[in-house]
């Protein structure tokens, strides 16, 4: 079973190494959060907000990110849904 965290607010939180795998994160707000090495594998993060979040080492493999906002997010060794690694 997976957690339902849709519409949850995590703004400016430090959530390093958290496991959000398989979670429903639709429209969750992670703006300005520190998500160092967080796991989002197979999660539904559609329309989630990651503006200016630190996604260093985060893993989004097979996650749904349609409509998610990554404006200003930090990507360092971040695994994207397609398995590619993003650095910028």
C-alpha positions in Angstrom: 0.0 0.0 0.0 1.2 3.5 -0.7 0.8 6.8 1.2 -1.7 9.4 0.0 0.1 12.7 0.4 -1.8 14.6 -2.3 -2.0 18.3 -1.6 0.5 18.0 1.3 2.7 21.0 2.0 6.4 20.5 2.6 7.6 24.0 1.7 11.1 24.9 3.1 11.3 21.5 4.9 14.4 19.4 5.2 13.4 16.0 4.0 16.7 14.3 3.2 16.7 10.7 2.3 12.9 10.4 2.6 11.2 7.5 0.8 8.2 8.7 -1.2 8.2 5.6 -3.4 4.8 4.6 -4.7 3.2 7.6 -2.9 0.4 9.7 -4.3 2.0 13.2 -4.3 -0.4 14.9 -6.8 -0.3 18.7 -6.2 2.0 18.3 -3.2 4.1 21.4 -2.5 7.8 20.9 -2.1 8.8 24.5 -3.0 12.2 25.4 -1.4 12.5 22.0 0.3 15.8 20.2 0.8 15.1 16.8 -0.8 18.7 15.5 -0.9 18.7 11.8 -1.9 14.9 11.5 -1.6 13.3 8.6 -3.3 10.3 9.2 -5.6 10.4 6.0 -7.6 7.0 5.0 -9.0 5.3 7.9 -7.2 2.6 10.0 -8.7 3.9 13.5 -8.5 1.6 15.0 -11.2 1.2 18.7 -10.8 3.5 18.8 -7.7 5.5 21.9 -7.0 9.3 21.6 -6.7 10.2 25.3 -7.3 13.7 26.1 -6.0 13.9 22.7 -4.3 17.2 21.0 -3.8 16.9 17.7 -5.7 20.5 16.6 -5.3 20.7 12.8 -5.6 16.9 12.4 -5.7 15.5 9.5 -7.6 12.4 10.0 -9.7 12.7 6.7 -11.8 9.3 5.7 -13.2 7.6 8.5 -11.3 4.7 10.4 -12.9 5.6 14.1 -13.1 3.2 15.4 -15.7 2.5 19.1 -15.0 5.1 19.2 -12.1 6.8 22.6 -11.7 10.6 22.3 -11.4 11.3 26.0 -11.9 14.6 26.9 -10.3 15.1 23.4 -8.8 18.7 22.2 -8.2 19.6 19.0 -10.1 22.8 17.2 -9.2 22.9 13.5 -10.0 19.1 13.6 -10.0 17.6 10.5 -11.7 14.7 11.5 -13.8 11.6 9.4 -14.6 13.1 8.0 -17.8 16.3 7.0 -16.0 18.4 9.8 -17.3 20.6 11.8 -14.9 20.1 15.5 -14.7 22.8 18.0 -13.6 22.1 21.7 -13.6 
